Amino acid sequence: MKLRVVDTNVILAANGAHAEISEECMASCIVELFELKSSGVVVIDDCYRILNEYQNKTNNKKGKGAGDVFLKWLLQNNANVKRCHQVTLTELEENKYLEFPVPALEEVFDAPDRKFAAVANVHPQKPNILQAADCKWLDWSDELGKTGIKVDFICRVDVLRFYKKKFPGKVQPKLHE
């Protein structure tokens, strides 16, 4: 059974709400969300920071995209421990968590993304973080890996393309299997 923390961009990509992703990326995100709904467990925080972010970026009431459908399912199952685990985060200040796994990375990490790493870190099984195409995670994944947290890049071709475009002078990090 898959146990995952789902970055918001996976939901947006599954909805087709990211203009630059490939059709393959969108299809892969849809498959990942479908598999989580079918037989996986999603990990979120118990103060619904993650769920609130999902809701602010999608339309679970009227939306028909795969991400919207996934969010609706998650809202219906967030109290079902067989489908969703909730963990407690200690918020020291806005978007800063005691449970953030690599304090040295915290200042370079996108503030809204810190909760995903903190949630993965505080869960006893350190679930993988599903990531669609946010290329900044490539720079963070090795350090997170040293703490036992793996980042699963669903859209490998897209994320490397975005990295090259966003950071043209940087050496592209390697994607791990």
For each residue, the residues with C-beta under 8 A, 3 or more apart:
1: 39 40 41
2: 35 36 39 40 41
3: 40 41 43 85 123 125 127 128
4: 36 40 41 42 43 127 128 129 130 152
5: 42 43 44 50 116 119 120 123 127 128 129 130
6: 10 11 33 36 42 50 129 130
7: 10 113 116 129 130 131 132 134 137
8: 11 12 50 53 54 57
9: 12 13 18 131 132 133 134
10: 6 7 13 14 29 32 33 67 130 131 132 154
11: 6 8 14 15 29 33 54 57 58 67 70 71
12: 8 9 15 17 18 57 58 67 132
13: 9 10 16 17 18 21 25 26 29 67 132 133 154 155
14: 10 11 26 29 30 32 33 65 66 67 70
15: 11 12 58 63 65 66 67 68
16: 13 26 65
17: 12 13 57 58 65 67
18: 9 12 13 21 132 133
19:
20: 133 158 162
21: 13 18 25 26 132 133 155 158
22: 25 26 155 157 158
23: 26 27
24: 27 28 155 157 158
25: 13 21 22 28 29 132 133 154 155 157 158
26: 13 14 16 21 22 23 29 30
27: 23 24 30 31
28: 24 25 31 32 154 155
29: 10 11 13 14 25 26 32 33 66 67 132 154 155
30: 14 26 27 33 34 66
31: 27 28 34 35
32: 10 14 28 29 35 36 130 154
33: 6 10 11 14 29 30 36 37 66 67 69 70
34: 30 31 37 38 66
35: 2 31 32 38 39 40
36: 2 4 6 32 33 39 40 41 42 70
37: 33 34 40 70 73
38: 34 35
39: 1 2 35 36
40: 1 2 3 4 35 36 37 83
41: 1 2 3 4 36 82 83 84 85 127
42: 4 5 6 36 74 83 84 85
43: 3 4 5 84 85 86 87 119 120 123 127
44: 5 48 50 51 74 78 84 85 86 87 119
45: 48 49 50 86 87 88 89 115 118 119
46: 86 87 88 89
47: 88 89 91
48: 44 45 51 52 78
49: 45 52 53 89 115
50: 5 6 8 44 45 53 54 115 116 119
51: 44 48 54 55 71 74 75 78
52: 48 49 55 56
53: 8 49 50 56 57 112 115
54: 8 11 50 51 57 58 60 71 74
55: 51 52 58 60 71
56: 52 53
57: 8 11 12 17 53 54
58: 11 12 15 17 54 55 63 65 67 68 71
59: 62 63 68
60: 54 55 63 68 71 72 75
61: 72
62: 59
63: 15 58 59 60 67 68 69 71
64: 68 69
65: 14 15 16 17 58 68 69
66: 14 15 29 30 33 34 69 70
67: 10 11 12 13 14 15 17 29 33 58 63 70 71
68: 15 58 59 60 63 64 65 71 72
69: 33 63 64 65 66 72 73
70: 11 14 33 36 37 66 67 73 74
71: 11 51 54 55 58 60 63 67 68 74 75
72: 60 61 68 69 75 76
73: 37 69 70 76 77
74: 42 44 51 54 70 71 77 78 84
75: 51 60 71 72 78
76: 72 73
77: 73 74 80 83 84
78: 44 48 51 74 75 84 86
79: 84
80: 77 83 84
81: 84 85
82: 41
83: 40 41 42 77 80
84: 41 42 43 44 74 77 78 79 80 81
85: 3 41 42 43 44 81 123
86: 43 44 45 46 78
87: 43 44 45 46 119 122 123
88: 45 46 47 122
89: 45 46 47 49 97 98 99 115 118 119 122
90: 97 98 99
91: 47 94 95 96 97
92: 96 97 98
93: 96
94: 91 111
95: 91 111 112 114 115
96: 91 92 93 100 106 114
97: 89 90 91 92 100 114 115 118
98: 89 90 92
99: 89 90 118 119 121 122
100: 96 97 103 105 106 109 114 117 118 121
101: 117 118 120 121 144 147 149
102: 105 106 117 140 143 144 146 147
103: 100 106
104: 143
105: 100 102 108 109 140 143 144
106: 96 100 102 103 109 114
107:
108: 105 139 140
109: 100 105 106 113 114 117 140
110: 113 114 136
111: 94 95 114
112: 53 95 115
113: 7 109 110 116 117 134 136 137
114: 95 96 97 100 106 109 110 111 117 118
115: 45 49 50 53 89 95 97 112 118 119
116: 5 7 50 113 119 120 129
117: 100 101 102 109 113 114 120 121 129 140 144 149
118: 45 89 97 99 100 101 114 115 121 122
119: 5 43 44 45 50 87 89 99 115 116 122 123
120: 5 43 101 116 117 123 126 127 128 129 144 149
121: 99 100 101 117 118 126 147 149
122: 87 88 89 99 118 119
123: 3 5 43 85 87 119 120 126 127
124:
125: 3
126: 120 121 123 147 148 149
127: 3 4 5 41 43 120 123
128: 3 4 5 120 149 150 151 152
129: 4 5 6 7 116 117 120 137 144 149 150 151 152
130: 4 5 6 7 10 32 152 154
131: 7 9 10 134 137 151 152 153 154 159
132: 7 9 10 12 13 18 21 25 29 153 154 155 158 159
133: 9 13 18 20 21 25 155 158 159 162
134: 7 9 113 131 137 159 162
135: 138 159 160 162 163 166 167
136: 110 113 139 140 166
137: 7 113 129 131 134 140 141 151 153 159
138: 135 141 153 159 160 163 172 173 175
139: 108 136 173
140: 102 105 108 109 117 136 137 143 144 151
141: 137 138 144 145 150 151 153 173 176
142: 145 146 173
143: 102 104 105 140 146 147
144: 101 102 105 117 120 129 140 141 147 149 150 151
145: 141 142 148 149 150 151 176
146: 102 142 143
147: 101 102 121 126 143 144
148: 126 145
149: 101 117 120 121 126 128 129 144 145
150: 128 129 141 144 145 176
151: 128 129 131 137 140 141 144 145
152: 4 128 129 130 131
153: 131 132 137 138 141 156 159 175
154: 10 13 25 28 29 32 130 131 132
155: 13 21 22 24 25 28 29 132 133 158 159
156: 153 159 160 175
157: 22 24 25 160 161
158: 20 21 22 24 25 132 133 155 161 162
159: 131 132 133 134 135 137 138 153 155 156 162 163 175
160: 135 138 156 157 163 164 172 175
161: 157 158 164 165
162: 20 133 134 135 158 159 165 166
163: 135 138 159 160 166 167 170 172 173
164: 160 161 167 168 172
165: 161 162 168
166: 135 136 162 163
167: 135 163 164 170 172
168: 164 165
169:
170: 163 167
171:
172: 138 160 163 164 167
173: 138 139 141 142 163
174:
175: 138 153 156 159 160
176: 141 145 150
177:
